[in-house]
Amino acid sequence: MVNPKVSIIIPTYNGANFLGEAIQSVLNQTYPDFEVIVVDDSSPDHTAQVMSRIKDTRIKYLVHKENQGSDIARNTGLQASSGELIVLLDQDDLFHPEKLEEHVTFLERHPDIGFTYNARFELNYSKPTIRDIWRPPHTITLADLVLWFPLSPSDVVMRRKWALEMDLIGGSRGAEILHFSRLYMSGCRFACIDRALNYRRYHSGRINTDLYGSCMSELNNQIKILSDPRCPPDVRALGDIGHANIYLYWAYMAFAQEETAIGQEFIRKAVHYKRSILEGAPGELLTSLVINCIDDESVDHAARLRKVLTQLPSEMAWLSQQSDWAVAWGYFLKGARAFMWDRPEDGNKYFEEAIRMGFKIDELLISQLTSKLLDFEAEFGEEAAKKVLQAWIPFIEKSGGRVSVRRLKGSYAANRAFRHYSKGEFEDIPGTVIRAVASDPRYLKNRGVLAVLFRSTISPKAKLL
């Protein structure tokens, strides 16, 4: 029998309620030459019954006698696999039907690339509907991996050679950052497939019973990367920022679970490593808390945010004075997101609540909305993004007047010009810059915009010389 081109490895533990859908999303692929290896890490639920109902000769079902963790389960699957390409899929995530075809086609055309990754759809908590798009950097760096780790396992595809180099036996919780960073430092070349090709599922009400251990595990993995002799000095110098990012996230998780003492310890350490998170009005700390609070729309973000703010250490209690702004900012972001994903009733409700609270559009929000429009356009095209913008405009006018509408249009156009330039689409840049200036004349003095315009006019000619 000829070995399949692709091996998809799915570690599972207590995932029976979602595993069938995950497997079906693989069976629905437009690319057919694959095998699926499901590794049951000694699940006490009805996983075995789920697997008994799925009849497909391309599926292997392996069972651990004892629970050993997801990395060991992935290693079991890897050792049992035979594909030239190794694909990871978490038990509750889903693949877009064209996931394998896109990655296989790209890797066949680029034999020098060992690791590919893609954008993904973020699902609403405990629902099958889309909440957002996560689009990682088109060109990823070691600093990206170390500082904020923009990838999830279900995003990636690896050549077998590189998958076998991962130390899955010696891994720990949250070890993907360690595995992928070591591959990068070993010379593996990474490349982005610029489409959202999987769906990441989230679950409401889950409790982490070991917040301290989870945080320390991530921190230790980060330290191992920074201590590696192959880690460049410029990346090592960013270690404090990386530590702060981890502590900041786990502080929020602790406060959300009302484990106040742990949350206060973590937030103090985050500030110790990165004092600037307290600077600005609003600062990084407050905006980070808002974004975390609005992720799960089954939870009242206003109540959660105020609960979190009351748990901050006494020396940070002054942040509570900005709670009304933070709550309203969260409502506006939720409203923008709801209209983007075809939930106009929710969008109206959230926008109107922000306006009722007296929220005024600021540059930070314009930056956030610009980013969302660009990500949406990259996936669905310019016309789809313009429809979203038109849906937002009445509420932006109510909250910030026509000047805020013009600033958002200008920001969107200017950033589209930068994106065109990064893709070498020089012919689209002049018109886009003109639209940016027409909406917001301040871009006439923006050196970045003017530089892109100038370079776009000379670059095509330079290629002909």
Summary of the structure (lengths in Angstrom):
residues: 465
radius of gyration: 23.4
end to end distance: 53.8
largest distance: 68.1
contacts: 1492
relative contact order: 0.07
helix: 60%
strand: 12%
